[in-house]
Amino acid sequence: MPTDFLPIFVMLVVVIAFAAIALTISALVGPRRPNPTKLAPYESGMPPFGTARQRISIKYYLTAVLFILFDIEIIFFFPWAVLLRQLGFFGLIEMSIFVLILLIGYVYVWRKGGFDWD
């Protein structure tokens, strides 16, 4: 069934060609006026200081992972809410177990001090 994948292949070729053409045209036509300010590294609007290999507190990464974890879990509520009538009582029980597991994880992280930003 290679013919089934022909539209996908054509779309992939068109996308790659468009990206290559857009990058080539912008490189050829775009202005080139380098100056020391443009060539300096950009650090979120702050002038860079110190070495690039300085250590960052692990608390930053822990907070980011916890945010992503609990944020992604909230996404699972939407399909459940959409199909609530079709799932019936079984869906309610399943979602209650899911919320209970989330709550246990939340309390565990809270007790461990994962939400304290020092």
Secondary structure, DSSP 8 states (H G I E B T S, - for coil): -GGGGHHHHHHHHHHHHHHHHHHHHHHHHS-----HHHHS--BTTB---S-TT----HHHHHHHHHHHHHHHHHHTHHHHHHTHHHHHHHHHHHHHHHHHHHHHHHHHHHHHTTT---
